Amino acid sequence: MPDSILVAEDERASGEYLKLLLEEMGFEVRLTGNGVEALLALEAGAFDLVITDLRMPSMDGFELLTHLGQRWPDLPAIVLTANEDVSDVIDAIRLGAVNYLVKPATPSSVGLAVERALLTRRRSVIADATVPELVGQSKAMVEVRHRVLMAARSDVHVLVTGDTGTGKELVSRAIHTHSGLSKGPFVAHNCALSPSDLFESEFFGHRRGAFTGADRDRRGLLREAHEGVLFLDELETLDPGFQAKLLRVIDDGEVRPVGAEKAERVNVRFVAATNREAQVMIDEGSLREDIYYRLRGIEIRLPAIADRREDIPMLVSHFDRDGADSFTPEAMEALCRAPLPGNIRQLRNIVQGARAAAGDSPVGMLHLPADQLGRGGASALTGTGAGGIPRGISLRELERRAILQALEDCDANRTRAAKLLEIDRSTLRRKMAEYEIEG
């Protein structure tokens, strides 16, 4: 028996087009003109999927989504929008929509969205409302976990941003783990490592004999990630021409391996990541604006550890088998005050190295790498050395002083100062604005 789809669309021509398109794909379709009619249809019979416009008379799509969440929480819904307004899309996803289509939707985009929604529904056993692999109780991390679960409950593509070492791949894996595609593959790839002359083979795969050296078939990343998630780190490092080819796959869901005569259908959810500011990359031409907007159905920005220092004791417990209590108060204070430009990755390495040095003994100041604890090393952070930072200084003031000193040492050259501080130039610019530092 074919899946049944309920369509709520007040524009008659658009509704009839969508109905005809879905029927040609083999679905049973019921067309209604607004949210009220859709609710009456839902009360009269069962459906496998709802597709609704957002702007309709009598009852709009947002109100319809609210009713669906209250009365039919397991019924997936896709929303139609006249433009890729991110705020509308996010509002719809918060209300339970699993995906969105921009009108006029192409047959391939409709087919891909419907296929993914029905597949997710059949597999979906969303995990509980916690994400235990993401450690921390700061306000910033509570928001990250909320957006991860929101992303997991939808089918839209995701963009994860944040400084180096903040855990972008970990967040991407959490989205996969807590989604309806969790039984499918998770394929991770760093785009900076993609040889330009092998892009098609690496992503699309190839047939044996397609070119010199192709002694066997290769599936390619996109086919390996079929019915799962493809995580693309440092997407902006791909040539813009290659980004355009990926965009075609995102929109059409078809891959043609090198040397193959026909394209193959793939159902892939994309999660992309970058540690740079999107607008800067778009302006310089390293990131195509169209692929950026297509991938940021949901954007999750990860905080730097400097913005969530209250989470450091929990993170130490997570990384050390003996827990935070096995660190002396002075050692824990030093970690909580350290600049840690490498963020979570750097903190983990410090904790694990200190534990190895301490053995079964408590971790003290002697076990911590002084060169990673900030200007002046451990003595400056604990206030024990001549000319060191006094005890009781706030973390914000410590960070502000470090930035001022770096700018002074580098003659106000921001690029050199950022390198000295071991942070991105964009992070330095943001911090300077936050602390009202001129230069």
C-alpha positions in Angstrom: 0.0 0.0 0.0 1.5 3.4 -1.0 2.3 6.0 1.6 -0.3 8.7 2.0 0.5 12.4 2.0 -1.6 15.3 3.2 -0.9 18.6 1.5 -2.1 22.0 2.9 -1.6 24.8 0.3 -3.8 27.8 -0.3 -2.4 28.6 -3.8 -4.4 26.3 -6.0 -1.9 26.1 -8.9 1.0 25.3 -6.5 -1.2 22.7 -4.7 -2.3 20.9 -7.8 1.3 20.9 -9.1 2.5 19.3 -5.9 -0.4 16.8 -5.9 0.3 15.7 -9.5 4.0 15.4 -8.8 3.6 13.2 -5.7 1.0 11.0 -7.4 3.5 10.4 -10.3 6.0 9.3 -7.6 3.5 6.7 -6.4 2.0 8.4 -3.3 -1.6 8.8 -2.4 -2.3 12.5 -2.0 -5.1 14.5 -0.3 -5.0 18.3 -1.1 -6.5 20.8 1.3 -6.5 24.6 1.1 -5.6 25.6 4.7 -4.8 24.4 8.2 -8.4 24.0 9.2 -9.2 21.7 6.3 -6.0 19.8 7.0 -7.0 19.2 10.6 -10.4 17.9 9.5 -8.7 15.5 7.1 -6.3 14.3 9.8 -9.2 13.6 12.1 -11.0 11.6 9.4 -8.1 9.4 8.3 -4.4 8.4 8.8 -1.5 9.9 6.8 2.2 9.1 6.7 3.4 12.7 6.0 2.1 16.3 6.0 3.4 19.0 3.6 2.1 22.4 4.5 2.6 26.0 3.3 3.5 28.4 6.1 1.4 31.4 5.0 -2.3 30.5 4.6 -5.6 32.0 5.6 -7.8 30.7 8.4 -5.0 28.7 10.0 -1.4 29.1 8.8 1.3 26.4 8.8 2.8 27.4 12.1 -0.5 26.8 13.9 -1.0 23.6 12.0 2.4 22.4 13.2 1.5 23.2 16.8 -1.6 21.0 16.5 0.4 18.2 14.9 2.9 18.3 17.8 0.1 18.1 20.3 -2.1 15.4 18.7 0.1 13.6 16.1 3.7 13.9 17.4 5.0 11.0 15.4 3.7 12.4 12.1 6.5 14.1 10.1 5.8 17.4 8.4 7.6 19.3 5.7 7.0 23.0 5.2 6.8 25.1 2.1 8.2 28.6 2.1 8.4 31.3 -0.6 12.0 32.1 0.3 14.8 30.7 2.4 14.0 32.9 5.4 16.1 31.3 8.1 14.0 32.7 10.9 10.8 31.1 9.5 12.6 27.8 8.9 14.0 27.7 12.4 10.5 28.6 13.9 9.0 25.8 11.9 11.6 23.3 13.0 11.1 24.3 16.6 7.5 23.4 16.1 8.4 19.9 14.8 8.9 20.3 11.0 11.5 17.8 9.7 12.4 19.7 6.6 11.5 22.6 4.3 11.1 23.2 0.5 11.5 26.6 -1.2 8.8 27.3 -3.7 8.7 26.6 -6.6 10.1 23.2 -5.5 11.8 21.1 -8.2 10.7 17.4 -8.6 14.1 16.2 -7.4 14.0 18.3 -4.3 10.5 17.2 -3.5 11.3 13.6 -4.0 14.4 13.8 -1.9 12.7 15.6 1.0 9.8 13.2 1.0 12.0 10.1 0.8 14.2 11.3 3.7 11.2 12.2 5.9 9.5 8.8 5.4 12.8 7.0 5.9 13.4 8.9 9.1 10.0 8.2 10.4 10.3 4.4 9.9 13.6 4.4 11.7 13.1 7.2 14.2 13.4 6.4 17.9 14.7 9.8 19.0 16.9 9.5 22.1 15.9 11.1 25.3 16.2 14.9 25.7 19.8 14.8 26.8 23.0 14.6 24.9 25.4 13.1 27.4 28.4 13.2 25.1 28.3 17.0 25.2 29.7 17.9 28.6 28.9 21.2 30.4 26.2 23.1 32.2 27.0 26.6 31.1 24.3 28.6 29.4 26.2 28.3 26.1 26.4 24.5 26.2 22.7 24.2 27.3 21.9 26.1 24.1 24.2 23.9 22.0 22.5 20.7 23.3 19.1 22.2 22.6 20.0 22.9 19.0 21.6 19.5 18.5 18.4 17.8 19.6 16.4 20.2 17.3 18.7 19.2 14.4 18.4 15.5 15.3 14.6 15.7 15.1 14.7 17.2 11.7 16.1 16.3 8.3 17.6 19.7 7.3 21.2 20.1 6.6 23.3 21.6 9.4 26.3 24.1 9.6 28.5 23.8 12.7 30.8 26.8 13.4 33.3 27.5 16.0 37.0 28.0 16.7 39.5 25.1 16.3 39.2 22.5 19.0 35.7 23.3 20.1 34.3 19.9 19.2 32.6 20.4 15.8 32.9 16.7 14.8 31.7 15.6 18.2 28.6 17.7 17.8 28.1 16.4 14.3 28.3 12.8 15.5 25.8 13.6 18.3 23.3 14.9 15.7 23.7 11.6 13.8 23.4 9.5 17.0 20.2 11.1 18.2 18.5 11.2 14.8 16.4 8.8 12.9 19.4 8.1 10.6 21.4 6.7 13.5 21.4 3.2 12.1 22.9 4.6 8.8 26.5 5.4 8.3 28.4 8.5 9.6 31.1 9.4 7.1 33.6 12.1 8.1 35.8 13.9 5.7 38.2 16.9 6.0 37.9 18.8 2.7 41.3 20.4 3.2 42.8 16.9 2.5 40.9 16.4 -0.8 43.3 16.4 -3.8 41.8 18.7 -6.5 42.5 16.2 -9.3 40.7 13.4 -7.5 37.6 15.3 -6.4 35.1 13.4 -8.6 36.5 10.0 -7.7 36.7 10.8 -4.0 33.2 12.1 -3.7 31.3 10.4 -6.5 33.3 7.2 -6.9 34.5 5.6 -10.1 34.1 2.5 -12.2 37.1 0.2 -12.7 39.0 1.2 -15.8 37.5 4.8 -15.8 41.0 6.3 -15.8 44.7 5.2 -15.6 45.2 3.5 -12.2 41.5 2.8 -11.5 42.0 -0.9 -11.1 38.8 -1.4 -9.0 35.5 0.2 -8.3 35.3 2.9 -5.7 32.1 3.9 -4.0 33.0 7.4 -3.1 32.0 9.4 0.0 28.5 10.3 -1.1 27.5 6.7 -1.8 29.2 5.5 1.4 27.0 8.0 3.3 23.8 6.8 1.6 20.9 6.9 4.2 23.2 8.4 6.7 25.2 11.6 7.4 28.2 13.0 5.6 30.3 15.4 7.8 32.3 17.8 5.7 34.9 19.7 7.8 36.5 22.9 6.4 34.1 23.0 3.5 35.5 26.3 2.3 38.8 24.7 1.4 37.1 23.0 -1.6 37.5 24.7 -4.9 34.3 26.8 -5.6 33.7 24.7 -8.8 33.6 21.6 -6.7 31.3 23.3 -4.2 28.9 23.8 -7.1 29.0 20.1 -8.0 28.2 19.3 -4.3 25.3 21.7 -4.4 23.8 19.9 -7.3 23.9 16.6 -5.3 22.4 18.4 -2.3 19.5 19.6 -4.4 19.0 16.6 -6.7 20.2 13.6 -4.7 21.9 12.0 -7.6 25.5 10.9 -8.1 27.2 9.7 -11.3 30.4 7.8 -10.6 33.3 8.5 -13.0 33.0 6.1 -15.9 29.4 5.2 -15.2 26.6 5.6 -17.8 23.8 6.4 -15.3 23.5 8.4 -12.2 22.5 6.8 -8.9 20.1 8.0 -6.3 21.6 8.9 -2.9 19.9 10.0 0.3 22.5 11.9 2.3 22.2 14.4 5.1 25.0 16.9 5.1 26.6 18.4 8.2 29.3 21.0 7.3 31.7 22.7 9.6 34.1 25.7 9.5 36.2 27.6 12.0 36.0 30.9 9.9 33.4 33.6 9.6 31.0 32.8 6.8 30.7 36.3 5.4 34.4 36.8 5.3 34.8 33.6 3.2 31.9 34.6 0.9 33.4 38.0 0.4 36.9 36.5 -0.5 35.3 33.9 -2.8 36.4 30.8 -0.9 32.8 29.8 0.0 29.9 30.0 -2.4 27.0 31.9 -1.0 24.4 29.4 -2.4 25.9 26.3 -0.8 26.3 28.3 2.5 22.6 29.1 2.6 21.6 25.6 1.5 23.6 24.0 4.3 22.7 26.3 7.1 19.2 25.0 7.6 20.2 24.9 11.2 23.4 26.6 12.4 25.1 25.6 15.6 27.8 27.9 16.9 30.1 26.3 19.4 31.5 28.5 22.2 35.2 28.9 22.8 36.3 27.5 26.2 37.0 31.1 27.3 33.2 31.6 27.1 32.3 28.6 29.2 35.1 28.4 31.8 32.6 27.2 34.5 32.5 23.9 32.5 36.2 23.2 32.9 36.0 21.2 36.2 33.3 18.9 34.5 35.5 18.6 31.4 38.5 17.6 33.6 36.4 14.9 35.3 35.3 13.7 31.8 38.9 13.4 30.6 40.5 12.1 33.8 39.6 8.7 35.2 40.1 9.9 38.8 37.9 13.0 38.4 38.4 16.7 39.1 38.8 16.0 42.9 42.2 14.4 42.1 43.5 17.8 41.0 44.9 20.1 43.7 42.9 23.4 44.1 45.9 25.3 42.7 46.1 23.1 39.7 42.4 23.4 39.0 42.5 27.1 39.4 45.4 27.3 36.9 43.4 25.3 34.4 40.3 27.5 34.9 42.4 30.6 34.2 44.6 29.3 31.4 44.0 30.9 27.9 43.5 27.5 26.2 43.4 28.9 22.6 43.2 25.2 21.5 39.9 24.9 23.4 38.6 21.5 24.4 41.2 19.6 22.4 44.0 21.4 24.2 42.4 21.0 27.6 42.1 17.2 27.0 45.7 16.9 26.1 46.8 18.9 29.1 44.7 16.8 31.5 45.7 13.5 30.0 49.4 14.5 30.0 49.2 15.7 33.6 47.6 12.5 34.7 50.3 10.4 33.0 53.0 12.6 34.8 51.3 12.3 38.2 50.6 8.6 38.0 48.4 7.6 41.0 49.2 10.9 42.9 47.0 14.0 42.8 47.7 16.3 39.9 49.5 19.4 41.1 51.1 22.5 39.5 54.4 20.6 38.8 52.5 18.2 36.5 50.9 21.0 34.4 52.8 22.4 31.3 53.8 25.9 32.4 54.1 27.0 28.8 50.4 26.4 28.1 49.1 28.1 31.2 49.5 31.7 30.0 52.0 34.5 30.0 54.4 33.9 32.9 53.4 30.2 33.3 52.0 28.7 36.4 53.5 31.2 38.8 51.7 34.1 37.1 48.4 32.4 37.2 48.6 31.6 40.9 50.2 34.9 41.9 53.3 33.3 43.4 56.0 34.9 41.1 57.4 38.5 41.1 55.4 40.6 38.7 52.8 37.9 38.3 49.1 38.3 37.9 47.5 39.0 41.3 45.2 36.5 42.9 41.5 37.4 42.5 41.8 39.0 39.0 38.7 38.2 36.9 39.0 35.9 33.9 37.7 38.7 31.6 40.4 41.0 32.9 43.1 38.3 32.4 42.0 37.8 28.8 41.8 41.5 28.1 45.3 42.0 29.5 46.6 39.1 27.4 45.2 40.7 24.2 46.5 44.1 25.0 50.0 42.7 25.7 50.0 40.7 22.5 49.0 43.8 20.5 51.7 45.8 22.2 54.4 43.1 21.5 53.3 42.9 17.8 53.1 46.7 17.2 49.3 46.4 16.8 49.6 43.9 14.0 46.4 41.8 14.4 47.6 38.9 12.3 50.8 38.5 14.4 49.0 39.1 17.6 46.4 36.4 16.8 49.2 34.0 16.0 51.0 34.8 19.3 47.8 34.2 21.2 47.2 31.0 19.1 43.7 32.1 18.1 42.0 32.9 14.8 42.1 36.5 13.5 38.3 36.6 13.5 38.3 35.5 17.2 40.8 38.3 18.1 38.6 40.8 16.2 35.5 39.6 18.1 37.3 39.7 21.5 38.7 43.2 20.8 35.2 44.4 20.1 33.9 42.7 23.2 36.5 44.4 25.4 36.3 47.7 23.5 40.0 47.5 22.5 41.1 49.8 19.7 44.0 49.0 17.4 
